[in-house]
């Protein structure tokens, strides 16, 4: 079973940026789609973005609330999925999780101060 390890979280001011990484324990070549979700304190986990790669074509979906601010990408050679987050808002403080095929990492904390 694949293991996923997220990193890149931290404390950032509102309007700032962070880049999250999710490294898998093995090849992600056949893993489609891969997801980023988040869970804020006292709230349910929610979908943020997903990416599938078929040949040289990427199929990407975003939650409406992150469109034009977040960018998901993947590097199959590095077994890694990224989430570039720009213009962060305080309400986006949450633990961000990477997942595929029902397996999730431990999450990385993102805190956005006002």
Biopython code that builds the backbone (N, CA, C, O; Angstrom):
import numpy as np
from Bio.PDB.StructureBuilder import StructureBuilder

atoms = [
    (1, "UNK", "N", (0.843, -1.178, 0.000)),
    (1, "UNK", "CA", (0.000, 0.000, 0.000)),
    (1, "UNK", "C", (0.889, 1.242, 0.000)),
    (1, "UNK", "O", (1.881, 1.313, 0.725)),
    (2, "UNK", "N", (0.520, 2.202, -0.814)),
    (2, "UNK", "CA", (1.318, 3.407, -0.922)),
    (2, "UNK", "C", (1.242, 4.204, 0.373)),
    (2, "UNK", "O", (0.216, 4.211, 1.053)),
    (3, "UNK", "N", (2.332, 4.871, 0.703)),
    (3, "UNK", "CA", (2.352, 5.813, 1.819)),
    (3, "UNK", "C", (2.598, 7.206, 1.267)),
    (3, "UNK", "O", (3.358, 7.389, 0.316)),
    (4, "UNK", "N", (1.946, 8.181, 1.877)),
    (4, "UNK", "CA", (2.025, 9.558, 1.411)),
    (4, "UNK", "C", (2.483, 10.456, 2.548)),
    (4, "UNK", "O", (2.003, 10.339, 3.676)),
    (5, "UNK", "N", (3.406, 11.344, 2.248)),
    (5, "UNK", "CA", (3.927, 12.257, 3.264)),
    (5, "UNK", "C", (3.835, 13.687, 2.725)),
    (5, "UNK", "O", (4.466, 14.036, 1.727)),
    (6, "UNK", "N", (3.033, 14.500, 3.410)),
    (6, "UNK", "CA", (2.881, 15.894, 3.028)),
    (6, "UNK", "C", (3.886, 16.770, 3.780)),
    (6, "UNK", "O", (4.314, 16.445, 4.888)),
    (7, "UNK", "N", (4.244, 17.872, 3.156)),
    (7, "UNK", "CA", (5.115, 18.855, 3.794)),
    (7, "UNK", "C", (4.874, 20.217, 3.149)),
    (7, "UNK", "O", (4.181, 20.331, 2.138)),
    (8, "UNK", "N", (5.458, 21.238, 3.753)),
    (8, "UNK", "CA", (5.372, 22.570, 3.172)),
    (8, "UNK", "C", (4.416, 23.504, 3.872)),
    (8, "UNK", "O", (4.349, 24.689, 3.545)),
    (9, "UNK", "N", (3.670, 22.983, 4.837)),
    (9, "UNK", "CA", (2.770, 23.852, 5.577)),
    (9, "UNK", "C", (3.531, 24.787, 6.494)),
    (9, "UNK", "O", (4.749, 24.688, 6.643)),
    (10, "UNK", "N", (2.786, 25.698, 7.107)),
    (10, "UNK", "CA", (3.408, 26.645, 8.025)),
    (10, "UNK", "C", (2.499, 27.808, 8.298)),
    (10, "UNK", "O", (1.302, 27.778, 8.011)),
    (11, "UNK", "N", (3.100, 28.844, 8.866)),
    (11, "UNK", "CA", (2.372, 30.055, 9.199)),
    (11, "UNK", "C", (2.651, 31.118, 8.142)),
    (11, "UNK", "O", (3.807, 31.389, 7.817)),
    (12, "UNK", "N", (1.607, 31.708, 7.618)),
    (12, "UNK", "CA", (1.741, 32.729, 6.588)),
    (12, "UNK", "C", (0.711, 33.815, 6.821)),
    (12, "UNK", "O", (-0.374, 33.551, 7.340)),
    (13, "UNK", "N", (1.044, 35.019, 6.442)),
    (13, "UNK", "CA", (0.078, 36.110, 6.570)),
    (13, "UNK", "C", (-0.948, 36.049, 5.447)),
    (13, "UNK", "O", (-0.689, 35.493, 4.380)),
    (14, "UNK", "N", (-2.097, 36.619, 5.700)),
    (14, "UNK", "CA", (-3.137, 36.692, 4.678)),
    (14, "UNK", "C", (-2.562, 37.341, 3.416)),
    (14, "UNK", "O", (-1.849, 38.343, 3.481)),
    (15, "UNK", "N", (-2.888, 36.747, 2.276)),
    (15, "UNK", "CA", (-2.352, 37.216, 1.013)),
    (15, "UNK", "C", (-1.057, 36.557, 0.611)),
    (15, "UNK", "O", (-0.571, 36.754, -0.503)),
    (16, "UNK", "N", (-0.494, 35.774, 1.514)),
    (16, "UNK", "CA", (0.767, 35.109, 1.252)),
    (16, "UNK", "C", (0.600, 33.810, 0.484)),
    (16, "UNK", "O", (-0.502, 33.434, 0.085)),
    (17, "UNK", "N", (1.731, 33.132, 0.287)),
    (17, "UNK", "CA", (1.758, 31.916, -0.517)),
    (17, "UNK", "C", (2.483, 30.791, 0.214)),
    (17, "UNK", "O", (3.366, 31.026, 1.039)),
    (18, "UNK", "N", (2.093, 29.588, -0.105)),
    (18, "UNK", "CA", (2.786, 28.385, 0.352)),
    (18, "UNK", "C", (2.743, 27.356, -0.766)),
    (18, "UNK", "O", (1.833, 27.354, -1.595)),
    (19, "UNK", "N", (3.735, 26.487, -0.775)),
    (19, "UNK", "CA", (3.742, 25.380, -1.724)),
    (19, "UNK", "C", (3.821, 24.080, -0.934)),
    (19, "UNK", "O", (4.808, 23.808, -0.249)),
    (20, "UNK", "N", (2.769, 23.290, -1.043)),
    (20, "UNK", "CA", (2.714, 22.006, -0.378)),
    (20, "UNK", "C", (3.246, 20.914, -1.296)),
    (20, "UNK", "O", (3.087, 20.978, -2.515)),
    (21, "UNK", "N", (3.875, 19.923, -0.700)),
    (21, "UNK", "CA", (4.361, 18.774, -1.444)),
    (21, "UNK", "C", (3.816, 17.501, -0.822)),
    (21, "UNK", "O", (3.584, 17.430, 0.385)),
    (22, "UNK", "N", (3.617, 16.516, -1.649)),
    (22, "UNK", "CA", (3.160, 15.198, -1.187)),
    (22, "UNK", "C", (4.022, 14.162, -1.902)),
    (22, "UNK", "O", (3.938, 13.994, -3.118)),
    (23, "UNK", "N", (4.838, 13.482, -1.133)),
    (23, "UNK", "CA", (5.730, 12.476, -1.702)),
    (23, "UNK", "C", (5.184, 11.093, -1.415)),
    (23, "UNK", "O", (4.858, 10.766, -0.274)),
    (24, "UNK", "N", (5.087, 10.285, -2.455)),
    (24, "UNK", "CA", (4.611, 8.908, -2.314)),
    (24, "UNK", "C", (5.787, 7.965, -2.117)),
    (24, "UNK", "O", (6.924, 8.271, -2.477)),
    (25, "UNK", "N", (5.481, 6.806, -1.534)),
    (25, "UNK", "CA", (6.529, 5.829, -1.234)),
    (25, "UNK", "C", (6.955, 5.052, -2.464)),
    (25, "UNK", "O", (7.951, 4.330, -2.432)),
    (26, "UNK", "N", (6.206, 5.196, -3.548)),
    (26, "UNK", "CA", (6.543, 4.511, -4.774)),
    (26, "UNK", "C", (5.997, 5.262, -5.967)),
    (26, "UNK", "O", (5.516, 6.390, -5.851)),
    (27, "UNK", "N", (6.080, 4.616, -7.114)),
    (27, "UNK", "CA", (5.655, 5.279, -8.341)),
    (27, "UNK", "C", (4.191, 5.691, -8.278)),
    (27, "UNK", "O", (3.342, 4.943, -7.793)),
    (28, "UNK", "N", (3.911, 6.885, -8.772)),
    (28, "UNK", "CA", (2.531, 7.363, -8.847)),
    (28, "UNK", "C", (2.038, 7.375, -10.282)),
    (28, "UNK", "O", (0.997, 7.956, -10.590)),
    (29, "UNK", "N", (2.794, 6.729, -11.153)),
    (29, "UNK", "CA", (2.488, 6.783, -12.578)),
    (29, "UNK", "C", (1.056, 6.361, -12.875)),
    (29, "UNK", "O", (0.397, 6.945, -13.735)),
    (30, "UNK", "N", (0.579, 5.353, -12.166)),
    (30, "UNK", "CA", (-0.760, 4.826, -12.443)),
    (30, "UNK", "C", (-1.813, 5.381, -11.494)),
    (30, "UNK", "O", (-2.967, 4.953, -11.520)),
    (31, "UNK", "N", (-1.415, 6.335, -10.656)),
    (31, "UNK", "CA", (-2.348, 6.849, -9.651)),
    (31, "UNK", "C", (-3.140, 8.019, -10.225)),
    (31, "UNK", "O", (-2.648, 9.143, -10.322)),
    (32, "UNK", "N", (-4.365, 7.724, -10.598)),
    (32, "UNK", "CA", (-5.225, 8.759, -11.132)),
    (32, "UNK", "C", (-6.627, 8.638, -10.563)),
    (32, "UNK", "O", (-7.193, 7.545, -10.581)),
    (33, "UNK", "N", (-7.202, 9.707, -10.063)),
    (33, "UNK", "CA", (-6.537, 10.982, -9.785)),
    (33, "UNK", "C", (-5.840, 10.987, -8.428)),
    (33, "UNK", "O", (-6.035, 10.091, -7.607)),
    (34, "UNK", "N", (-5.044, 11.990, -8.218)),
    (34, "UNK", "CA", (-4.512, 12.271, -6.890)),
    (34, "UNK", "C", (-5.181, 13.555, -6.379)),
    (34, "UNK", "O", (-5.501, 14.462, -7.148)),
    (35, "UNK", "N", (-5.377, 13.596, -5.079)),
    (35, "UNK", "CA", (-6.205, 14.644, -4.473)),
    (35, "UNK", "C", (-5.443, 15.469, -3.443)),
    (35, "UNK", "O", (-4.476, 15.007, -2.837)),
    (36, "UNK", "N", (-5.904, 16.695, -3.265)),
    (36, "UNK", "CA", (-5.654, 17.489, -2.075)),
    (36, "UNK", "C", (-7.013, 17.807, -1.449)),
    (36, "UNK", "O", (-7.926, 18.292, -2.117)),
    (37, "UNK", "N", (-7.119, 17.525, -0.168)),
    (37, "UNK", "CA", (-8.278, 17.902, 0.630)),
    (37, "UNK", "C", (-7.783, 18.731, 1.808)),
    (37, "UNK", "O", (-6.580, 18.802, 2.059)),
    (38, "UNK", "N", (-8.691, 19.346, 2.516)),
    (38, "UNK", "CA", (-8.329, 20.077, 3.725)),
    (38, "UNK", "C", (-9.423, 19.946, 4.758)),
    (38, "UNK", "O", (-10.586, 19.701, 4.438)),
    (39, "UNK", "N", (-9.020, 20.114, 6.006)),
    (39, "UNK", "CA", (-9.985, 20.070, 7.105)),
    (39, "UNK", "C", (-9.662, 21.170, 8.088)),
    (39, "UNK", "O", (-8.606, 21.170, 8.721)),
    (40, "UNK", "N", (-10.591, 22.114, 8.211)),
    (40, "UNK", "CA", (-10.447, 23.208, 9.155)),
    (40, "UNK", "C", (-10.984, 22.778, 10.517)),
    (40, "UNK", "O", (-11.790, 21.851, 10.593)),
    (41, "UNK", "N", (-10.558, 23.428, 11.580)),
    (41, "UNK", "CA", (-11.036, 23.067, 12.913)),
    (41, "UNK", "C", (-12.548, 23.102, 12.995)),
    (41, "UNK", "O", (-13.173, 24.095, 12.625)),
    (42, "UNK", "N", (-13.137, 22.018, 13.481)),
    (42, "UNK", "CA", (-14.574, 21.963, 13.664)),
    (42, "UNK", "C", (-15.379, 21.788, 12.394)),
    (42, "UNK", "O", (-16.608, 21.849, 12.425)),
    (43, "UNK", "N", (-14.700, 21.570, 11.273)),
    (43, "UNK", "CA", (-15.405, 21.413, 10.002)),
    (43, "UNK", "C", (-15.083, 20.064, 9.358)),
    (43, "UNK", "O", (-14.124, 19.389, 9.731)),
    (44, "UNK", "N", (-15.899, 19.700, 8.397)),
    (44, "UNK", "CA", (-15.660, 18.460, 7.678)),
    (44, "UNK", "C", (-14.526, 18.642, 6.667)),
    (44, "UNK", "O", (-14.253, 19.749, 6.203)),
    (45, "UNK", "N", (-13.884, 17.537, 6.345)),
    (45, "UNK", "CA", (-12.861, 17.573, 5.317)),
    (45, "UNK", "C", (-13.518, 17.918, 3.985)),
    (45, "UNK", "O", (-14.618, 17.455, 3.683)),
    (46, "UNK", "N", (-12.826, 18.744, 3.187)),
    (46, "UNK", "CA", (-13.395, 19.154, 1.910)),
    (46, "UNK", "C", (-12.380, 19.021, 0.788)),
    (46, "UNK", "O", (-11.169, 19.102, 0.996)),
    (47, "UNK", "N", (-12.910, 18.816, -0.396)),
    (47, "UNK", "CA", (-12.097, 18.693, -1.599)),
    (47, "UNK", "C", (-11.483, 20.043, -1.946)),
    (47, "UNK", "O", (-12.137, 21.082, -1.850)),
    (48, "UNK", "N", (-10.208, 20.010, -2.353)),
    (48, "UNK", "CA", (-9.524, 21.219, -2.796)),
    (48, "UNK", "C", (-9.184, 21.124, -4.279)),
    (48, "UNK", "O", (-9.523, 22.015, -5.057)),
    (49, "UNK", "N", (-8.512, 20.042, -4.665)),
    (49, "UNK", "CA", (-8.083, 19.902, -6.058)),
    (49, "UNK", "C", (-7.740, 18.453, -6.350)),
    (49, "UNK", "O", (-7.456, 17.669, -5.444)),
    (50, "UNK", "N", (-7.773, 18.110, -7.639)),
    (50, "UNK", "CA", (-7.364, 16.771, -8.064)),
    (50, "UNK", "C", (-6.644, 16.866, -9.396)),
    (50, "UNK", "O", (-6.836, 17.806, -10.168)),
    (51, "UNK", "N", (-5.812, 15.867, -9.644)),
    (51, "UNK", "CA", (-5.062, 15.831, -10.904)),
    (51, "UNK", "C", (-4.895, 14.398, -11.361)),
    (51, "UNK", "O", (-4.562, 13.509, -10.577)),
    (52, "UNK", "N", (-5.134, 14.191, -12.652)),
    (52, "UNK", "CA", (-4.871, 12.916, -13.312)),
    (52, "UNK", "C", (-3.918, 13.184, -14.459)),
    (52, "UNK", "O", (-3.974, 14.235, -15.098)),
    (53, "UNK", "N", (-3.060, 12.243, -14.707)),
    (53, "UNK", "CA", (-2.145, 12.380, -15.834)),
    (53, "UNK", "C", (-2.304, 11.158, -16.726)),
    (53, "UNK", "O", (-2.105, 10.025, -16.289)),
    (54, "UNK", "N", (-2.664, 11.402, -17.975)),
    (54, "UNK", "CA", (-2.783, 10.338, -18.966)),
    (54, "UNK", "C", (-1.863, 10.708, -20.122)),
    (54, "UNK", "O", (-2.130, 11.635, -20.887)),
    (55, "UNK", "N", (-0.787, 9.965, -20.223)),
    (55, "UNK", "CA", (0.222, 10.341, -21.204)),
    (55, "UNK", "C", (0.775, 11.704, -20.851)),
    (55, "UNK", "O", (1.237, 11.915, -19.730)),
    (56, "UNK", "N", (0.734, 12.619, -21.781)),
    (56, "UNK", "CA", (1.240, 13.969, -21.540)),
    (56, "UNK", "C", (0.131, 14.949, -21.170)),
    (56, "UNK", "O", (0.382, 16.147, -21.034)),
    (57, "UNK", "N", (-1.078, 14.454, -21.009)),
    (57, "UNK", "CA", (-2.219, 15.320, -20.728)),
    (57, "UNK", "C", (-2.602, 15.232, -19.261)),
    (57, "UNK", "O", (-2.740, 14.146, -18.699)),
    (58, "UNK", "N", (-2.772, 16.405, -18.651)),
    (58, "UNK", "CA", (-3.223, 16.475, -17.264)),
    (58, "UNK", "C", (-4.680, 16.908, -17.219)),
    (58, "UNK", "O", (-5.100, 17.812, -17.941)),
    (59, "UNK", "N", (-5.430, 16.255, -16.367)),
    (59, "UNK", "CA", (-6.833, 16.591, -16.141)),
    (59, "UNK", "C", (-6.933, 17.089, -14.707)),
    (59, "UNK", "O", (-6.631, 16.366, -13.757)),
    (60, "UNK", "N", (-7.358, 18.322, -14.572)),
    (60, "UNK", "CA", (-7.315, 18.991, -13.278)),
    (60, "UNK", "C", (-8.686, 19.529, -12.903)),
    (60, "UNK", "O", (-9.419, 20.050, -13.743)),
    (61, "UNK", "N", (-9.016, 19.392, -11.631)),
    (61, "UNK", "CA", (-10.247, 19.974, -11.096)),
    (61, "UNK", "C", (-9.931, 20.726, -9.822)),
    (61, "UNK", "O", (-9.066, 20.324, -9.043)),
    (62, "UNK", "N", (-10.637, 21.818, -9.620)),
    (62, "UNK", "CA", (-10.497, 22.637, -8.419)),
    (62, "UNK", "C", (-11.859, 22.890, -7.796)),
    (62, "UNK", "O", (-12.875, 22.981, -8.485)),
    (63, "UNK", "N", (-11.851, 23.000, -6.481)),
    (63, "UNK", "CA", (-13.032, 23.522, -5.812)),
    (63, "UNK", "C", (-13.207, 24.978, -6.223)),
    (63, "UNK", "O", (-12.224, 25.679, -6.465)),
    (64, "UNK", "N", (-14.430, 25.425, -6.302)),
    (64, "UNK", "CA", (-14.693, 26.785, -6.759)),
    (64, "UNK", "C", (-13.966, 27.832, -5.919)),
    (64, "UNK", "O", (-13.550, 28.865, -6.444)),
    (65, "UNK", "N", (-13.811, 27.577, -4.640)),
    (65, "UNK", "CA", (-13.258, 28.599, -3.758)),
    (65, "UNK", "C", (-11.740, 28.780, -3.908)),
    (65, "UNK", "O", (-11.170, 29.705, -3.330)),
    (66, "UNK", "N", (-11.084, 27.899, -4.683)),
    (66, "UNK", "CA", (-9.642, 28.054, -4.860)),
    (66, "UNK", "C", (-9.234, 28.344, -6.304)),
    (66, "UNK", "O", (-8.054, 28.547, -6.591)),
    (67, "UNK", "N", (-10.190, 28.362, -7.187)),
    (67, "UNK", "CA", (-9.864, 28.590, -8.595)),
    (67, "UNK", "C", (-9.138, 29.916, -8.787)),
    (67, "UNK", "O", (-9.495, 30.932, -8.190)),
    (68, "UNK", "N", (-8.118, 29.883, -9.628)),
    (68, "UNK", "CA", (-7.297, 31.052, -9.977)),
    (68, "UNK", "C", (-6.335, 31.444, -8.856)),
    (68, "UNK", "O", (-5.556, 32.382, -9.024)),
    (69, "UNK", "N", (-6.370, 30.749, -7.719)),
    (69, "UNK", "CA", (-5.429, 31.050, -6.647)),
    (69, "UNK", "C", (-4.502, 29.864, -6.353)),
    (69, "UNK", "O", (-3.337, 30.054, -6.006)),
    (70, "UNK", "N", (-5.020, 28.656, -6.492)),
    (70, "UNK", "CA", (-4.247, 27.455, -6.214)),
    (70, "UNK", "C", (-3.917, 26.753, -7.530)),
    (70, "UNK", "O", (-4.675, 26.829, -8.496)),
    (71, "UNK", "N", (-2.781, 26.074, -7.548)),
    (71, "UNK", "CA", (-2.381, 25.292, -8.706)),
    (71, "UNK", "C", (-1.875, 23.928, -8.254)),
    (71, "UNK", "O", (-0.946, 23.831, -7.452)),
    (72, "UNK", "N", (-2.494, 22.885, -8.774)),
    (72, "UNK", "CA", (-2.052, 21.525, -8.481)),
    (72, "UNK", "C", (-1.192, 21.041, -9.641)),
    (72, "UNK", "O", (-1.469, 21.330, -10.805)),
    (73, "UNK", "N", (-0.151, 20.302, -9.300)),
    (73, "UNK", "CA", (0.713, 19.743, -10.332)),
    (73, "UNK", "C", (1.317, 18.448, -9.798)),
    (73, "UNK", "O", (1.208, 18.138, -8.612)),
    (74, "UNK", "N", (1.947, 17.710, -10.682)),
    (74, "UNK", "CA", (2.573, 16.464, -10.260)),
    (74, "UNK", "C", (3.838, 16.225, -11.060)),
    (74, "UNK", "O", (3.950, 16.632, -12.216)),
    (75, "UNK", "N", (4.784, 15.560, -10.426)),
    (75, "UNK", "CA", (6.009, 15.149, -11.074)),
    (75, "UNK", "C", (6.122, 13.643, -10.853)),
    (75, "UNK", "O", (6.570, 13.192, -9.799)),
    (76, "UNK", "N", (5.718, 12.884, -11.843)),
    (76, "UNK", "CA", (5.703, 11.431, -11.676)),
    (76, "UNK", "C", (7.098, 10.874, -11.412)),
    (76, "UNK", "O", (7.253, 9.895, -10.682)),
    (77, "UNK", "N", (8.101, 11.493, -12.002)),
    (77, "UNK", "CA", (9.474, 11.009, -11.825)),
    (77, "UNK", "C", (9.940, 11.157, -10.381)),
    (77, "UNK", "O", (10.795, 10.401, -9.918)),
    (78, "UNK", "N", (9.376, 12.134, -9.671)),
    (78, "UNK", "CA", (9.737, 12.375, -8.271)),
    (78, "UNK", "C", (8.695, 11.834, -7.312)),
    (78, "UNK", "O", (8.788, 12.069, -6.108)),
    (79, "UNK", "N", (7.706, 11.115, -7.818)),
    (79, "UNK", "CA", (6.637, 10.540, -6.986)),
    (79, "UNK", "C", (5.939, 11.631, -6.157)),
    (79, "UNK", "O", (5.545, 11.385, -5.017)),
    (80, "UNK", "N", (5.792, 12.801, -6.715)),
    (80, "UNK", "CA", (5.361, 13.956, -5.919)),
    (80, "UNK", "C", (4.204, 14.708, -6.567)),
    (80, "UNK", "O", (4.154, 14.880, -7.785)),
    (81, "UNK", "N", (3.286, 15.147, -5.729)),
    (81, "UNK", "CA", (2.198, 16.035, -6.126)),
    (81, "UNK", "C", (2.361, 17.325, -5.341)),
    (81, "UNK", "O", (2.711, 17.306, -4.161)),
    (82, "UNK", "N", (2.104, 18.448, -6.004)),
    (82, "UNK", "CA", (2.280, 19.754, -5.385)),
    (82, "UNK", "C", (0.959, 20.510, -5.330)),
    (82, "UNK", "O", (0.041, 20.255, -6.109)),
    (83, "UNK", "N", (0.890, 21.435, -4.402)),
    (83, "UNK", "CA", (-0.222, 22.380, -4.363)),
    (83, "UNK", "C", (0.362, 23.756, -4.071)),
    (83, "UNK", "O", (0.773, 24.044, -2.947)),
    (84, "UNK", "N", (0.392, 24.600, -5.098)),
    (84, "UNK", "CA", (0.829, 25.979, -4.939)),
    (84, "UNK", "C", (-0.375, 26.808, -4.536)),
    (84, "UNK", "O", (-1.383, 26.845, -5.241)),
    (85, "UNK", "N", (-0.262, 27.471, -3.396)),
    (85, "UNK", "CA", (-1.391, 28.235, -2.864)),
    (85, "UNK", "C", (-0.995, 29.704, -2.778)),
    (85, "UNK", "O", (-0.033, 30.056, -2.095)),
    (86, "UNK", "N", (-1.728, 30.546, -3.463)),
    (86, "UNK", "CA", (-1.481, 31.988, -3.466)),
    (86, "UNK", "C", (-2.684, 32.728, -2.894)),
    (86, "UNK", "O", (-3.790, 32.190, -2.835)),
    (87, "UNK", "N", (-2.454, 33.945, -2.483)),
    (87, "UNK", "CA", (-3.529, 34.804, -1.957)),
    (87, "UNK", "C", (-4.314, 34.093, -0.859)),
    (87, "UNK", "O", (-5.544, 34.084, -0.874)),
    (88, "UNK", "N", (-3.618, 33.514, 0.066)),
    (88, "UNK", "CA", (-4.262, 32.747, 1.122)),
    (88, "UNK", "C", (-5.085, 33.638, 2.044)),
    (88, "UNK", "O", (-4.760, 34.802, 2.278)),
    (89, "UNK", "N", (-6.157, 33.052, 2.555)),
    (89, "UNK", "CA", (-7.095, 33.765, 3.429)),
    (89, "UNK", "C", (-7.093, 33.117, 4.811)),
    (89, "UNK", "O", (-6.816, 31.923, 4.924)),
    (90, "UNK", "N", (-7.394, 33.870, 5.855)),
    (90, "UNK", "CA", (-7.409, 33.295, 7.204)),
    (90, "UNK", "C", (-8.346, 32.095, 7.334)),
    (90, "UNK", "O", (-8.047, 31.152, 8.067)),
    (91, "UNK", "N", (-9.465, 32.126, 6.633)),
    (91, "UNK", "CA", (-10.418, 31.020, 6.721)),
    (91, "UNK", "C", (-9.916, 29.751, 6.050)),
    (91, "UNK", "O", (-10.574, 28.712, 6.107)),
    (92, "UNK", "N", (-8.746, 29.832, 5.411)),
    (92, "UNK", "CA", (-8.169, 28.645, 4.808)),
    (92, "UNK", "C", (-7.182, 27.940, 5.743)),
    (92, "UNK", "O", (-6.502, 26.993, 5.348)),
    (93, "UNK", "N", (-7.120, 28.408, 6.957)),
    (93, "UNK", "CA", (-6.363, 27.699, 7.973)),
    (93, "UNK", "C", (-6.959, 26.310, 8.145)),
    (93, "UNK", "O", (-8.148, 26.161, 8.425)),
    (94, "UNK", "N", (-6.119, 25.297, 7.974)),
    (94, "UNK", "CA", (-6.606, 23.916, 7.990)),
    (94, "UNK", "C", (-5.416, 22.964, 7.922)),
    (94, "UNK", "O", (-4.275, 23.369, 7.700)),
    (95, "UNK", "N", (-5.719, 21.705, 8.120)),
    (95, "UNK", "CA", (-4.751, 20.660, 7.811)),
    (95, "UNK", "C", (-5.028, 20.205, 6.382)),
    (95, "UNK", "O", (-6.159, 19.874, 6.027)),
    (96, "UNK", "N", (-3.982, 20.195, 5.579)),
    (96, "UNK", "CA", (-4.121, 19.830, 4.181)),
    (96, "UNK", "C", (-3.587, 18.411, 3.982)),
    (96, "UNK", "O", (-2.487, 18.070, 4.418)),
    (97, "UNK", "N", (-4.404, 17.594, 3.307)),
    (97, "UNK", "CA", (-4.101, 16.187, 3.121)),
    (97, "UNK", "C", (-3.976, 15.848, 1.633)),
    (97, "UNK", "O", (-4.693, 16.371, 0.780)),
    (98, "UNK", "N", (-3.053, 14.968, 1.376)),
    (98, "UNK", "CA", (-2.886, 14.404, 0.038)),
    (98, "UNK", "C", (-3.448, 12.985, 0.067)),
    (98, "UNK", "O", (-3.296, 12.270, 1.058)),
    (99, "UNK", "N", (-4.098, 12.582, -1.025)),
    (99, "UNK", "CA", (-4.681, 11.255, -1.024)),
    (99, "UNK", "C", (-4.776, 10.636, -2.404)),
    (99, "UNK", "O", (-4.812, 11.329, -3.420)),
    (100, "UNK", "N", (-4.816, 9.317, -2.412)),
    (100, "UNK", "CA", (-5.033, 8.561, -3.635)),
    (100, "UNK", "C", (-5.564, 7.192, -3.275)),
    (100, "UNK", "O", (-5.092, 6.573, -2.322)),
    (101, "UNK", "N", (-6.536, 6.712, -4.021)),
    (101, "UNK", "CA", (-7.108, 5.373, -3.837)),
    (101, "UNK", "C", (-7.468, 5.080, -2.377)),
    (101, "UNK", "O", (-7.238, 3.976, -1.883)),
    (102, "UNK", "N", (-8.021, 6.059, -1.709)),
    (102, "UNK", "CA", (-8.480, 5.857, -0.349)),
    (102, "UNK", "C", (-7.402, 5.938, 0.718)),
    (102, "UNK", "O", (-7.684, 5.777, 1.905)),
    (103, "UNK", "N", (-6.184, 6.185, 0.303)),
    (103, "UNK", "CA", (-5.081, 6.334, 1.245)),
    (103, "UNK", "C", (-4.748, 7.813, 1.395)),
    (103, "UNK", "O", (-4.706, 8.552, 0.411)),
    (104, "UNK", "N", (-4.513, 8.236, 2.629)),
    (104, "UNK", "CA", (-4.233, 9.640, 2.917)),
    (104, "UNK", "C", (-2.971, 9.749, 3.767)),
    (104, "UNK", "O", (-2.632, 8.864, 4.552)),
    (105, "UNK", "N", (-2.297, 10.874, 3.572)),
    (105, "UNK", "CA", (-1.153, 11.158, 4.407)),
    (105, "UNK", "C", (-1.580, 11.679, 5.762)),
    (105, "UNK", "O", (-2.769, 11.727, 6.078)),
    (106, "UNK", "N", (-0.600, 12.068, 6.561)),
    (106, "UNK", "CA", (-0.880, 12.560, 7.910)),
    (106, "UNK", "C", (-1.294, 14.032, 7.913)),
    (106, "UNK", "O", (-1.788, 14.543, 8.919)),
    (107, "UNK", "N", (-1.093, 14.695, 6.805)),
    (107, "UNK", "CA", (-1.492, 16.088, 6.680)),
    (107, "UNK", "C", (-0.391, 17.060, 7.055)),
    (107, "UNK", "O", (0.555, 16.711, 7.761)),
    (108, "UNK", "N", (-0.528, 18.277, 6.573)),
    (108, "UNK", "CA", (0.389, 19.347, 6.922)),
    (108, "UNK", "C", (-0.437, 20.573, 7.307)),
    (108, "UNK", "O", (-1.384, 20.940, 6.611)),
    (109, "UNK", "N", (-0.068, 21.197, 8.419)),
    (109, "UNK", "CA", (-0.849, 22.306, 8.950)),
    (109, "UNK", "C", (-0.524, 23.594, 8.199)),
    (109, "UNK", "O", (0.640, 23.957, 8.028)),
    (110, "UNK", "N", (-1.558, 24.261, 7.766)),
    (110, "UNK", "CA", (-1.442, 25.592, 7.160)),
    (110, "UNK", "C", (-2.207, 26.570, 8.039)),
    (110, "UNK", "O", (-3.398, 26.392, 8.291)),
    (111, "UNK", "N", (-1.517, 27.600, 8.501)),
    (111, "UNK", "CA", (-2.140, 28.616, 9.331)),
    (111, "UNK", "C", (-1.965, 29.970, 8.661)),
    (111, "UNK", "O", (-0.845, 30.395, 8.381)),
    (112, "UNK", "N", (-3.077, 30.639, 8.410)),
    (112, "UNK", "CA", (-3.052, 31.937, 7.752)),
    (112, "UNK", "C", (-3.502, 32.991, 8.756)),
    (112, "UNK", "O", (-4.639, 32.970, 9.228)),
    (113, "UNK", "N", (-2.610, 33.899, 9.071)),
    (113, "UNK", "CA", (-2.928, 34.932, 10.053)),
    (113, "UNK", "C", (-3.508, 36.160, 9.356)),
    (113, "UNK", "O", (-3.179, 36.459, 8.208)),
    (114, "UNK", "N", (-4.368, 36.853, 10.070)),
    (114, "UNK", "CA", (-5.008, 38.053, 9.491)),
    (114, "UNK", "C", (-4.206, 39.302, 9.783)),
    (114, "UNK", "O", (-4.595, 40.396, 9.374)),
]
sb = StructureBuilder()
sb.init_structure("model")
sb.init_model(0)
sb.init_chain("A")
sb.init_seg("    ")
for serial, (resi, resn, name, xyz) in enumerate(atoms, 1):
    if name == "N":
        sb.init_residue(resn, " ", resi, " ")
    sb.init_atom(name, np.array(xyz, "f"), 0.0, 1.0, " ", f" {name:<3s}", serial, name[0])
structure = sb.get_structure()
